[in-house]
């Protein structure tokens, strides 16, 4: 992803968290930008990882799993890919597999251009 795209998606993501009134619209715009990028670069692991975070935070965990599994299948070494997979799994029927992904994420470094999904372990 270009630095400008990373900056804009990050700005939208932060806006969603800072202002509840912007939550839905900011996530929708971030998703749209990521999907547009993936139309031209479908194997972009950073975009797939960030899309997974956006979808999870929008409550669309099953869709997030699709994007994140693609990033994993492309050989992602980004901690956020595996962390986001675990978050999505915790919110689907695949909950039992999440721990291994959280553990794998802890062994890796997060990419500078990716987002991390929100997760509250006390809520589960």
JOBELVEN-V219472 format. One record per pair of residues at least 4 apart in sequence whose ideal C-beta (glycine too) atoms are under 7 Angstrom apart, sorted by the first residue. I is the first residue (numbers start at 1). J is the second residue. D is the distance in Angstrom with one decimal. If there is no record, write none. Layout:
i: <I,I>
j: <J,J>
d: <D,D>
This chain:
i: <1,1,1,1,1,1,1,3,4,5,5,5,6,6,7,8,8,9,9,9,9,9,10,11,12,12,12,12,13,13,13,13,14,15,15,15,16,16,16,16,22,23,24,25,26,27,27,27,27,28,29,30,30,31,31,31,31,32,33,34,34,34,34,34,35,37,37,37,38,38,38,43,44,45,45,45,45,45,45,46,46,46,46,47,48,48,48,48,48,49,49,49,49,49,49,49,49,49,50,50,50,51,51,52,52,52,52,52,52,52,52,53,53,53,53,53,53,54,54,55,55,55,55,56,56,56,56,56,56,57,57,60,61,61,61,61,62,63,64,64,64,65,65,65,66,67,68,68,68,68,68,69,70,71,71,72,72,72,76,77,78,78,78,78,79,79,79,79,79,80,80,80,80,80,80,81,82,82,82,82,82,83,83,83,83,84,84,84,85,85,86,86,86,86,86,87,87,87,88,89,89,89,89,89,90,90,90,90,97,98,99,100,101,102,104,110,110>
j: <5,6,37,44,46,47,113,7,8,9,33,37,10,113,11,12,33,13,30,33,34,50,14,15,16,26,29,30,17,30,54,115,18,19,22,26,22,23,26,27,26,27,28,29,30,31,54,57,58,32,33,34,54,35,51,54,55,36,37,38,47,50,51,54,39,41,44,47,42,44,47,74,48,49,71,74,76,78,81,50,111,113,114,51,52,67,68,70,71,53,68,71,76,78,80,81,84,114,54,114,115,55,67,56,64,67,68,71,84,88,117,57,80,84,115,116,117,58,115,60,63,64,67,61,64,84,87,88,117,117,118,64,65,88,91,92,92,67,68,84,88,69,88,92,70,71,72,81,84,85,88,73,74,76,81,76,81,85,81,108,108,110,111,114,83,105,108,109,110,84,110,111,114,115,116,85,86,101,104,105,108,87,102,105,116,88,116,117,89,101,90,98,101,102,105,91,117,119,92,94,95,97,98,101,95,98,119,124,101,102,103,104,105,106,108,114,116>
d: <4.6,5.2,6.1,6.2,5.1,5.6,5.5,6.1,6.3,6.2,6.4,6.0,6.1,4.3,6.2,6.5,6.3,6.2,5.0,5.6,6.3,6.0,6.3,6.3,6.6,4.5,5.3,4.2,7.0,5.7,7.0,5.5,6.0,6.1,4.9,4.6,5.9,4.9,3.8,5.3,4.6,6.5,6.2,6.3,6.3,6.2,5.5,6.4,5.0,6.4,6.5,6.4,5.1,6.1,6.7,5.1,7.0,6.3,6.6,6.3,5.1,5.8,4.4,6.7,6.8,6.0,6.3,5.0,5.4,6.3,5.3,5.6,6.4,6.1,4.7,5.3,4.6,6.6,6.9,6.3,5.9,4.6,5.2,6.0,6.5,4.8,6.8,5.3,3.8,6.9,6.8,5.0,6.6,5.6,5.2,4.6,6.3,4.4,6.4,5.2,4.4,6.1,4.5,6.2,4.4,4.5,3.9,7.0,4.4,6.6,6.9,6.2,7.0,5.1,3.9,6.0,4.2,6.3,6.8,4.3,4.8,3.8,6.6,5.6,4.3,6.2,5.2,5.1,4.1,5.7,5.5,6.1,6.6,4.4,4.1,5.0,5.9,7.0,5.9,6.8,4.2,5.8,4.8,6.6,6.7,6.7,6.3,6.1,5.4,4.6,6.2,6.1,6.4,4.5,4.7,5.6,6.0,6.6,4.0,6.0,6.6,6.3,4.1,5.5,5.8,4.5,3.9,5.7,4.4,5.7,4.8,6.2,4.3,6.6,4.8,6.4,6.5,4.8,4.5,3.9,6.6,6.5,6.8,3.9,5.7,6.4,6.7,4.6,6.2,4.7,6.3,4.3,3.7,4.4,6.5,6.9,4.3,4.5,6.3,4.2,5.9,5.4,4.0,6.5,5.4,4.7,7.0,5.7,6.8,6.2,6.3,6.3,6.3,6.7,6.9,6.4,6.5>
